[in-house]
């Protein structure tokens, strides 16, 4: 996710999966992306999340739609982009 005003990374993103069953194993793992431990949890839909959480759209899509198929990935380094996240989580979900 990028800050709209500065164009800089906000340090988090979203990854969407084709099925919610793909998410459970991902959530149980510890994720280190670019040598940094990341905060990975189920995404919260806009209707139930505080307004300050959802300031923009974007993220990596592994496949599928809907919040039940999406995870939040926080504490990312600025150089991590959506393509990198997609590749990382595709490899994790194939196990």
Jmol script that loads the backbone (N, CA, C; Angstrom):
load data "model"
ATOM      1  N   UNK A   1       0.841  -1.178   0.000  1.00  0.00           N
ATOM      2  CA  UNK A   1       0.000   0.000   0.000  1.00  0.00           C
ATOM      3  C   UNK A   1       0.885   1.240   0.000  1.00  0.00           C
ATOM      4  N   UNK A   2       0.500   2.202  -0.803  1.00  0.00           N
ATOM      5  CA  UNK A   2       1.281   3.425  -0.945  1.00  0.00           C
ATOM      6  C   UNK A   2       0.505   4.604  -0.355  1.00  0.00           C
ATOM      7  N   UNK A   3       1.235   5.524   0.257  1.00  0.00           N
ATOM      8  CA  UNK A   3       0.641   6.749   0.758  1.00  0.00           C
ATOM      9  C   UNK A   3       0.275   7.607  -0.449  1.00  0.00           C
ATOM     10  N   UNK A   4      -0.951   8.037  -0.535  1.00  0.00           N
ATOM     11  CA  UNK A   4      -1.413   8.800  -1.704  1.00  0.00           C
ATOM     12  C   UNK A   4      -0.709  10.147  -1.836  1.00  0.00           C
ATOM     13  N   UNK A   5      -0.366  10.752  -0.724  1.00  0.00           N
ATOM     14  CA  UNK A   5       0.245  12.079  -0.781  1.00  0.00           C
ATOM     15  C   UNK A   5       1.739  12.030  -1.054  1.00  0.00           C
ATOM     16  N   UNK A   6       2.442  11.084  -0.440  1.00  0.00           N
ATOM     17  CA  UNK A   6       3.898  11.041  -0.592  1.00  0.00           C
ATOM     18  C   UNK A   6       4.368  10.042  -1.641  1.00  0.00           C
ATOM     19  N   UNK A   7       3.524   9.053  -1.968  1.00  0.00           N
ATOM     20  CA  UNK A   7       3.918   8.013  -2.915  1.00  0.00           C
ATOM     21  C   UNK A   7       4.826   6.961  -2.309  1.00  0.00           C
ATOM     22  N   UNK A   8       5.046   7.049  -0.992  1.00  0.00           N
ATOM     23  CA  UNK A   8       5.926   6.101  -0.311  1.00  0.00           C
ATOM     24  C   UNK A   8       5.124   4.930   0.258  1.00  0.00           C
ATOM     25  N   UNK A   9       5.820   3.836   0.473  1.00  0.00           N
ATOM     26  CA  UNK A   9       5.195   2.643   1.026  1.00  0.00           C
ATOM     27  C   UNK A   9       4.663   2.910   2.423  1.00  0.00           C
ATOM     28  N   UNK A  10       3.497   2.335   2.729  1.00  0.00           N
ATOM     29  CA  UNK A  10       2.919   2.450   4.062  1.00  0.00           C
ATOM     30  C   UNK A  10       3.309   1.246   4.924  1.00  0.00           C
ATOM     31  N   UNK A  11       4.056   0.290   4.367  1.00  0.00           N
ATOM     32  CA  UNK A  11       4.570  -0.827   5.152  1.00  0.00           C
ATOM     33  C   UNK A  11       3.603  -1.968   5.365  1.00  0.00           C
ATOM     34  N   UNK A  12       2.552  -2.018   4.561  1.00  0.00           N
ATOM     35  CA  UNK A  12       1.613  -3.132   4.654  1.00  0.00           C
ATOM     36  C   UNK A  12       0.956  -3.360   3.304  1.00  0.00           C
ATOM     37  N   UNK A  13       0.294  -4.507   3.187  1.00  0.00           N
ATOM     38  CA  UNK A  13      -0.428  -4.833   1.969  1.00  0.00           C
ATOM     39  C   UNK A  13      -1.428  -5.929   2.238  1.00  0.00           C
ATOM     40  N   UNK A  14      -2.136  -6.331   1.207  1.00  0.00           N
ATOM     41  CA  UNK A  14      -3.136  -7.386   1.297  1.00  0.00           C
ATOM     42  C   UNK A  14      -2.850  -8.432   0.236  1.00  0.00           C
ATOM     43  N   UNK A  15      -3.142  -9.670   0.564  1.00  0.00           N
ATOM     44  CA  UNK A  15      -3.003 -10.762  -0.391  1.00  0.00           C
ATOM     45  C   UNK A  15      -4.323 -11.510  -0.407  1.00  0.00           C
ATOM     46  N   UNK A  16      -4.834 -11.740  -1.606  1.00  0.00           N
ATOM     47  CA  UNK A  16      -6.111 -12.411  -1.784  1.00  0.00           C
ATOM     48  C   UNK A  16      -5.862 -13.825  -2.307  1.00  0.00           C
ATOM     49  N   UNK A  17      -6.564 -14.800  -1.736  1.00  0.00           N
ATOM     50  CA  UNK A  17      -6.416 -16.199  -2.113  1.00  0.00           C
ATOM     51  C   UNK A  17      -7.681 -16.697  -2.808  1.00  0.00           C
ATOM     52  N   UNK A  18      -7.549 -17.807  -3.528  1.00  0.00           N
ATOM     53  CA  UNK A  18      -8.697 -18.350  -4.255  1.00  0.00           C
ATOM     54  C   UNK A  18      -9.697 -19.025  -3.335  1.00  0.00           C
ATOM     55  N   UNK A  19      -9.252 -19.478  -2.162  1.00  0.00           N
ATOM     56  CA  UNK A  19     -10.164 -20.135  -1.215  1.00  0.00           C
ATOM     57  C   UNK A  19      -9.750 -19.799   0.209  1.00  0.00           C
ATOM     58  N   UNK A  20     -10.731 -19.659   1.083  1.00  0.00           N
ATOM     59  CA  UNK A  20     -10.427 -19.334   2.473  1.00  0.00           C
ATOM     60  C   UNK A  20      -9.652 -20.455   3.151  1.00  0.00           C
ATOM     61  N   UNK A  21      -9.775 -21.691   2.656  1.00  0.00           N
ATOM     62  CA  UNK A  21      -9.031 -22.809   3.249  1.00  0.00           C
ATOM     63  C   UNK A  21      -7.528 -22.671   3.023  1.00  0.00           C
ATOM     64  N   UNK A  22      -7.131 -21.892   2.020  1.00  0.00           N
ATOM     65  CA  UNK A  22      -5.704 -21.635   1.771  1.00  0.00           C
ATOM     66  C   UNK A  22      -5.098 -20.729   2.837  1.00  0.00           C
ATOM     67  N   UNK A  23      -5.938 -19.986   3.536  1.00  0.00           N
ATOM     68  CA  UNK A  23      -5.459 -18.980   4.474  1.00  0.00           C
ATOM     69  C   UNK A  23      -5.048 -19.574   5.818  1.00  0.00           C
ATOM     70  N   UNK A  24      -5.783 -20.548   6.331  1.00  0.00           N
ATOM     71  CA  UNK A  24      -5.511 -21.090   7.665  1.00  0.00           C
ATOM     72  C   UNK A  24      -4.061 -21.534   7.863  1.00  0.00           C
ATOM     73  N   UNK A  25      -3.500 -22.328   6.965  1.00  0.00           N
ATOM     74  CA  UNK A  25      -2.093 -22.717   7.151  1.00  0.00           C
ATOM     75  C   UNK A  25      -1.140 -21.519   7.109  1.00  0.00           C
ATOM     76  N   UNK A  26      -1.449 -20.530   6.298  1.00  0.00           N
ATOM     77  CA  UNK A  26      -0.626 -19.325   6.184  1.00  0.00           C
ATOM     78  C   UNK A  26      -0.623 -18.569   7.511  1.00  0.00           C
ATOM     79  N   UNK A  27      -1.777 -18.471   8.151  1.00  0.00           N
ATOM     80  CA  UNK A  27      -1.890 -17.719   9.393  1.00  0.00           C
ATOM     81  C   UNK A  27      -1.160 -18.390  10.552  1.00  0.00           C
ATOM     82  N   UNK A  28      -0.974 -19.693  10.475  1.00  0.00           N
ATOM     83  CA  UNK A  28      -0.294 -20.422  11.543  1.00  0.00           C
ATOM     84  C   UNK A  28       1.231 -20.294  11.474  1.00  0.00           C
ATOM     85  N   UNK A  29       1.748 -19.857  10.339  1.00  0.00           N
ATOM     86  CA  UNK A  29       3.193 -19.755  10.150  1.00  0.00           C
ATOM     87  C   UNK A  29       3.739 -18.394  10.584  1.00  0.00           C
ATOM     88  N   UNK A  30       5.028 -18.380  10.862  1.00  0.00           N
ATOM     89  CA  UNK A  30       5.768 -17.139  11.088  1.00  0.00           C
ATOM     90  C   UNK A  30       6.348 -16.749   9.732  1.00  0.00           C
ATOM     91  N   UNK A  31       6.192 -15.509   9.336  1.00  0.00           N
ATOM     92  CA  UNK A  31       6.642 -15.070   8.015  1.00  0.00           C
ATOM     93  C   UNK A  31       7.745 -14.025   8.142  1.00  0.00           C
ATOM     94  N   UNK A  32       8.865 -14.326   7.499  1.00  0.00           N
ATOM     95  CA  UNK A  32       9.981 -13.397   7.432  1.00  0.00           C
ATOM     96  C   UNK A  32      10.147 -13.037   5.958  1.00  0.00           C
ATOM     97  N   UNK A  33       9.875 -11.789   5.642  1.00  0.00           N
ATOM     98  CA  UNK A  33       9.955 -11.315   4.268  1.00  0.00           C
ATOM     99  C   UNK A  33      11.035 -10.241   4.204  1.00  0.00           C
ATOM    100  N   UNK A  34      12.035 -10.475   3.349  1.00  0.00           N
ATOM    101  CA  UNK A  34      13.191  -9.570   3.235  1.00  0.00           C
ATOM    102  C   UNK A  34      13.822  -9.314   4.599  1.00  0.00           C
ATOM    103  N   UNK A  35      14.051 -10.397   5.314  1.00  0.00           N
ATOM    104  CA  UNK A  35      14.740 -10.376   6.612  1.00  0.00           C
ATOM    105  C   UNK A  35      13.986  -9.613   7.696  1.00  0.00           C
ATOM    106  N   UNK A  36      12.677  -9.501   7.569  1.00  0.00           N
ATOM    107  CA  UNK A  36      11.878  -8.791   8.564  1.00  0.00           C
ATOM    108  C   UNK A  36      10.656  -9.640   8.911  1.00  0.00           C
ATOM    109  N   UNK A  37      10.421  -9.856  10.215  1.00  0.00           N
ATOM    110  CA  UNK A  37       9.247 -10.615  10.655  1.00  0.00           C
ATOM    111  C   UNK A  37       8.014  -9.766  10.377  1.00  0.00           C
ATOM    112  N   UNK A  38       7.056 -10.366   9.672  1.00  0.00           N
ATOM    113  CA  UNK A  38       5.857  -9.639   9.272  1.00  0.00           C
ATOM    114  C   UNK A  38       4.652 -10.027  10.120  1.00  0.00           C
ATOM    115  N   UNK A  39       3.730  -9.106  10.229  1.00  0.00           N
ATOM    116  CA  UNK A  39       2.463  -9.310  10.919  1.00  0.00           C
ATOM    117  C   UNK A  39       1.460  -9.791   9.876  1.00  0.00           C
ATOM    118  N   UNK A  40       1.033 -11.048   9.981  1.00  0.00           N
ATOM    119  CA  UNK A  40       0.103 -11.633   9.009  1.00  0.00           C
ATOM    120  C   UNK A  40      -1.148 -12.068   9.749  1.00  0.00           C
ATOM    121  N   UNK A  41      -2.297 -11.554   9.305  1.00  0.00           N
ATOM    122  CA  UNK A  41      -3.569 -11.919   9.930  1.00  0.00           C
ATOM    123  C   UNK A  41      -4.698 -11.790   8.921  1.00  0.00           C
ATOM    124  N   UNK A  42      -5.860 -12.318   9.272  1.00  0.00           N
ATOM    125  CA  UNK A  42      -7.022 -12.221   8.397  1.00  0.00           C
ATOM    126  C   UNK A  42      -7.383 -10.762   8.182  1.00  0.00           C
ATOM    127  N   UNK A  43      -7.746 -10.428   6.964  1.00  0.00           N
ATOM    128  CA  UNK A  43      -8.177  -9.062   6.667  1.00  0.00           C
ATOM    129  C   UNK A  43      -9.562  -8.841   7.251  1.00  0.00           C
ATOM    130  N   UNK A  44      -9.825  -7.602   7.628  1.00  0.00           N
ATOM    131  CA  UNK A  44     -11.123  -7.217   8.178  1.00  0.00           C
ATOM    132  C   UNK A  44     -11.847  -6.411   7.115  1.00  0.00           C
ATOM    133  N   UNK A  45     -13.129  -6.742   6.857  1.00  0.00           N
ATOM    134  CA  UNK A  45     -13.850  -6.012   5.813  1.00  0.00           C
ATOM    135  C   UNK A  45     -14.111  -4.570   6.238  1.00  0.00           C
ATOM    136  N   UNK A  46     -14.357  -3.729   5.269  1.00  0.00           N
ATOM    137  CA  UNK A  46     -14.521  -2.286   5.498  1.00  0.00           C
ATOM    138  C   UNK A  46     -15.677  -1.960   6.434  1.00  0.00           C
ATOM    139  N   UNK A  47     -16.723  -2.757   6.414  1.00  0.00           N
ATOM    140  CA  UNK A  47     -17.902  -2.470   7.232  1.00  0.00           C
ATOM    141  C   UNK A  47     -17.638  -2.643   8.724  1.00  0.00           C
ATOM    142  N   UNK A  48     -16.717  -3.544   9.089  1.00  0.00           N
ATOM    143  CA  UNK A  48     -16.463  -3.790  10.511  1.00  0.00           C
ATOM    144  C   UNK A  48     -15.158  -3.187  11.007  1.00  0.00           C
ATOM    145  N   UNK A  49     -14.311  -2.723  10.104  1.00  0.00           N
ATOM    146  CA  UNK A  49     -13.026  -2.137  10.497  1.00  0.00           C
ATOM    147  C   UNK A  49     -13.187  -0.648  10.807  1.00  0.00           C
ATOM    148  N   UNK A  50     -12.367  -0.134  11.730  1.00  0.00           N
ATOM    149  CA  UNK A  50     -12.379   1.316  11.955  1.00  0.00           C
ATOM    150  C   UNK A  50     -12.015   2.043  10.664  1.00  0.00           C
ATOM    151  N   UNK A  51     -12.602   3.204  10.400  1.00  0.00           N
ATOM    152  CA  UNK A  51     -12.352   3.926   9.140  1.00  0.00           C
ATOM    153  C   UNK A  51     -10.880   4.213   8.879  1.00  0.00           C
ATOM    154  N   UNK A  52     -10.080   4.405   9.903  1.00  0.00           N
ATOM    155  CA  UNK A  52      -8.675   4.748   9.697  1.00  0.00           C
ATOM    156  C   UNK A  52      -7.866   3.613   9.095  1.00  0.00           C
ATOM    157  N   UNK A  53      -8.365   2.395   9.184  1.00  0.00           N
ATOM    158  CA  UNK A  53      -7.640   1.253   8.650  1.00  0.00           C
ATOM    159  C   UNK A  53      -7.668   1.251   7.121  1.00  0.00           C
ATOM    160  N   UNK A  54      -8.780   1.613   6.530  1.00  0.00           N
ATOM    161  CA  UNK A  54      -8.944   1.486   5.081  1.00  0.00           C
ATOM    162  C   UNK A  54      -8.852   2.835   4.388  1.00  0.00           C
ATOM    163  N   UNK A  55      -7.630   3.290   4.184  1.00  0.00           N
ATOM    164  CA  UNK A  55      -7.404   4.567   3.520  1.00  0.00           C
ATOM    165  C   UNK A  55      -7.176   4.392   2.018  1.00  0.00           C
ATOM    166  N   UNK A  56      -6.976   3.180   1.550  1.00  0.00           N
ATOM    167  CA  UNK A  56      -6.701   2.987   0.131  1.00  0.00           C
ATOM    168  C   UNK A  56      -6.919   1.554  -0.285  1.00  0.00           C
ATOM    169  N   UNK A  57      -6.726   1.290  -1.556  1.00  0.00           N
ATOM    170  CA  UNK A  57      -6.919  -0.037  -2.120  1.00  0.00           C
ATOM    171  C   UNK A  57      -5.585  -0.543  -2.661  1.00  0.00           C
ATOM    172  N   UNK A  58      -5.521  -1.834  -2.966  1.00  0.00           N
ATOM    173  CA  UNK A  58      -4.324  -2.374  -3.599  1.00  0.00           C
ATOM    174  C   UNK A  58      -3.868  -3.632  -2.921  1.00  0.00           C
ATOM    175  N   UNK A  59      -2.909  -4.305  -3.522  1.00  0.00           N
ATOM    176  CA  UNK A  59      -2.360  -5.503  -2.928  1.00  0.00           C
ATOM    177  C   UNK A  59      -2.061  -6.547  -3.970  1.00  0.00           C
ATOM    178  N   UNK A  60      -1.583  -7.655  -3.514  1.00  0.00           N
ATOM    179  CA  UNK A  60      -1.229  -8.759  -4.396  1.00  0.00           C
ATOM    180  C   UNK A  60      -2.391  -9.727  -4.445  1.00  0.00           C
ATOM    181  N   UNK A  61      -2.710 -10.226  -5.605  1.00  0.00           N
ATOM    182  CA  UNK A  61      -3.813 -11.159  -5.745  1.00  0.00           C
ATOM    183  C   UNK A  61      -3.272 -12.526  -6.125  1.00  0.00           C
ATOM    184  N   UNK A  62      -3.468 -13.491  -5.238  1.00  0.00           N
ATOM    185  CA  UNK A  62      -3.098 -14.872  -5.531  1.00  0.00           C
ATOM    186  C   UNK A  62      -4.250 -15.533  -6.258  1.00  0.00           C
ATOM    187  N   UNK A  63      -5.451 -15.026  -6.112  1.00  0.00           N
ATOM    188  CA  UNK A  63      -6.639 -15.525  -6.799  1.00  0.00           C
ATOM    189  C   UNK A  63      -7.843 -15.433  -5.902  1.00  0.00           C
ATOM    190  N   UNK A  64      -9.026 -15.254  -6.472  1.00  0.00           N
ATOM    191  CA  UNK A  64     -10.248 -15.219  -5.674  1.00  0.00           C
ATOM    192  C   UNK A  64     -10.677 -13.812  -5.331  1.00  0.00           C
ATOM    193  N   UNK A  65     -11.823 -13.731  -4.605  1.00  0.00           N
ATOM    194  CA  UNK A  65     -12.374 -12.444  -4.212  1.00  0.00           C
ATOM    195  C   UNK A  65     -13.006 -12.559  -2.839  1.00  0.00           C
ATOM    196  N   UNK A  66     -13.232 -11.408  -2.206  1.00  0.00           N
ATOM    197  CA  UNK A  66     -13.923 -11.372  -0.926  1.00  0.00           C
ATOM    198  C   UNK A  66     -12.972 -11.331   0.244  1.00  0.00           C
ATOM    199  N   UNK A  67     -13.393 -10.649   1.318  1.00  0.00           N
ATOM    200  CA  UNK A  67     -12.557 -10.499   2.499  1.00  0.00           C
ATOM    201  C   UNK A  67     -12.241 -11.832   3.153  1.00  0.00           C
ATOM    202  N   UNK A  68     -13.123 -12.822   3.022  1.00  0.00           N
ATOM    203  CA  UNK A  68     -12.860 -14.125   3.636  1.00  0.00           C
ATOM    204  C   UNK A  68     -11.692 -14.842   2.968  1.00  0.00           C
ATOM    205  N   UNK A  69     -11.231 -14.331   1.852  1.00  0.00           N
ATOM    206  CA  UNK A  69     -10.116 -14.913   1.120  1.00  0.00           C
ATOM    207  C   UNK A  69      -8.868 -14.020   1.181  1.00  0.00           C
ATOM    208  N   UNK A  70      -8.857 -13.041   2.064  1.00  0.00           N
ATOM    209  CA  UNK A  70      -7.799 -12.037   2.053  1.00  0.00           C
ATOM    210  C   UNK A  70      -7.083 -11.983   3.402  1.00  0.00           C
ATOM    211  N   UNK A  71      -5.756 -11.760   3.326  1.00  0.00           N
ATOM    212  CA  UNK A  71      -4.976 -11.558   4.544  1.00  0.00           C
ATOM    213  C   UNK A  71      -4.334 -10.175   4.511  1.00  0.00           C
ATOM    214  N   UNK A  72      -4.057  -9.675   5.692  1.00  0.00           N
ATOM    215  CA  UNK A  72      -3.320  -8.434   5.885  1.00  0.00           C
ATOM    216  C   UNK A  72      -1.878  -8.819   6.177  1.00  0.00           C
ATOM    217  N   UNK A  73      -0.926  -8.138   5.556  1.00  0.00           N
ATOM    218  CA  UNK A  73       0.493  -8.371   5.804  1.00  0.00           C
ATOM    219  C   UNK A  73       1.109  -7.029   6.190  1.00  0.00           C
ATOM    220  N   UNK A  74       1.526  -6.926   7.445  1.00  0.00           N
ATOM    221  CA  UNK A  74       2.088  -5.674   7.940  1.00  0.00           C
ATOM    222  C   UNK A  74       3.553  -5.812   8.303  1.00  0.00           C
ATOM    223  N   UNK A  75       4.158  -4.683   8.600  1.00  0.00           N
ATOM    224  CA  UNK A  75       5.567  -4.598   8.985  1.00  0.00           C
ATOM    225  C   UNK A  75       6.486  -4.972   7.819  1.00  0.00           C
ATOM    226  N   UNK A  76       6.109  -4.521   6.631  1.00  0.00           N
ATOM    227  CA  UNK A  76       6.892  -4.797   5.422  1.00  0.00           C
ATOM    228  C   UNK A  76       7.912  -3.698   5.172  1.00  0.00           C
ATOM    229  N   UNK A  77       9.043  -4.080   4.595  1.00  0.00           N
ATOM    230  CA  UNK A  77      10.028  -3.096   4.144  1.00  0.00           C
ATOM    231  C   UNK A  77       9.476  -2.382   2.907  1.00  0.00           C
ATOM    232  N   UNK A  78       9.924  -1.167   2.697  1.00  0.00           N
ATOM    233  CA  UNK A  78       9.422  -0.340   1.597  1.00  0.00           C
ATOM    234  C   UNK A  78       9.629  -0.973   0.229  1.00  0.00           C
ATOM    235  N   UNK A  79      10.689  -1.767   0.059  1.00  0.00           N
ATOM    236  CA  UNK A  79      10.983  -2.331  -1.267  1.00  0.00           C
ATOM    237  C   UNK A  79      10.120  -3.544  -1.624  1.00  0.00           C
ATOM    238  N   UNK A  80       9.320  -4.047  -0.698  1.00  0.00           N
ATOM    239  CA  UNK A  80       8.453  -5.192  -0.986  1.00  0.00           C
ATOM    240  C   UNK A  80       7.244  -4.690  -1.763  1.00  0.00           C
ATOM    241  N   UNK A  81       7.055  -5.232  -2.981  1.00  0.00           N
ATOM    242  CA  UNK A  81       5.927  -4.812  -3.805  1.00  0.00           C
ATOM    243  C   UNK A  81       4.904  -5.940  -3.937  1.00  0.00           C
ATOM    244  N   UNK A  82       3.811  -5.673  -4.620  1.00  0.00           N
ATOM    245  CA  UNK A  82       2.726  -6.653  -4.733  1.00  0.00           C
ATOM    246  C   UNK A  82       3.159  -7.911  -5.483  1.00  0.00           C
ATOM    247  N   UNK A  83       4.028  -7.778  -6.467  1.00  0.00           N
ATOM    248  CA  UNK A  83       4.513  -8.960  -7.193  1.00  0.00           C
ATOM    249  C   UNK A  83       5.324  -9.872  -6.267  1.00  0.00           C
ATOM    250  N   UNK A  84       6.147  -9.269  -5.433  1.00  0.00           N
ATOM    251  CA  UNK A  84       6.945 -10.054  -4.481  1.00  0.00           C
ATOM    252  C   UNK A  84       6.031 -10.784  -3.498  1.00  0.00           C
ATOM    253  N   UNK A  85       5.025 -10.074  -2.962  1.00  0.00           N
ATOM    254  CA  UNK A  85       4.089 -10.708  -2.026  1.00  0.00           C
ATOM    255  C   UNK A  85       3.338 -11.855  -2.691  1.00  0.00           C
ATOM    256  N   UNK A  86       2.904 -11.634  -3.908  1.00  0.00           N
ATOM    257  CA  UNK A  86       2.170 -12.677  -4.630  1.00  0.00           C
ATOM    258  C   UNK A  86       3.031 -13.928  -4.771  1.00  0.00           C
ATOM    259  N   UNK A  87       4.255 -13.759  -5.211  1.00  0.00           N
ATOM    260  CA  UNK A  87       5.161 -14.895  -5.381  1.00  0.00           C
ATOM    261  C   UNK A  87       5.426 -15.587  -4.049  1.00  0.00           C
ATOM    262  N   UNK A  88       5.698 -14.816  -3.018  1.00  0.00           N
ATOM    263  CA  UNK A  88       5.987 -15.370  -1.688  1.00  0.00           C
ATOM    264  C   UNK A  88       4.824 -16.235  -1.200  1.00  0.00           C
ATOM    265  N   UNK A  89       3.598 -15.712  -1.258  1.00  0.00           N
ATOM    266  CA  UNK A  89       2.458 -16.442  -0.719  1.00  0.00           C
ATOM    267  C   UNK A  89       1.962 -17.545  -1.660  1.00  0.00           C
ATOM    268  N   UNK A  90       2.207 -17.426  -2.957  1.00  0.00           N
ATOM    269  CA  UNK A  90       1.914 -18.557  -3.856  1.00  0.00           C
ATOM    270  C   UNK A  90       2.749 -19.758  -3.468  1.00  0.00           C
ATOM    271  N   UNK A  91       4.035 -19.516  -3.215  1.00  0.00           N
ATOM    272  CA  UNK A  91       4.923 -20.614  -2.810  1.00  0.00           C
ATOM    273  C   UNK A  91       4.497 -21.217  -1.485  1.00  0.00           C
ATOM    274  N   UNK A  92       4.078 -20.386  -0.541  1.00  0.00           N
ATOM    275  CA  UNK A  92       3.617 -20.868   0.772  1.00  0.00           C
ATOM    276  C   UNK A  92       2.341 -21.682   0.653  1.00  0.00           C
ATOM    277  N   UNK A  93       1.417 -21.251  -0.185  1.00  0.00           N
ATOM    278  CA  UNK A  93       0.120 -21.938  -0.281  1.00  0.00           C
ATOM    279  C   UNK A  93       0.196 -23.222  -1.094  1.00  0.00           C
ATOM    280  N   UNK A  94       1.274 -23.420  -1.867  1.00  0.00           N
ATOM    281  CA  UNK A  94       1.443 -24.638  -2.648  1.00  0.00           C
ATOM    282  C   UNK A  94       1.942 -25.805  -1.815  1.00  0.00           C
ATOM    283  N   UNK A  95       2.397 -25.553  -0.608  1.00  0.00           N
ATOM    284  CA  UNK A  95       2.916 -26.637   0.237  1.00  0.00           C
ATOM    285  C   UNK A  95       1.840 -27.524   0.769  1.00  0.00           C
TER     286      UNK A  95
END
end "model"
wireframe off; spacefill off
backbone 0.3
color backbone group
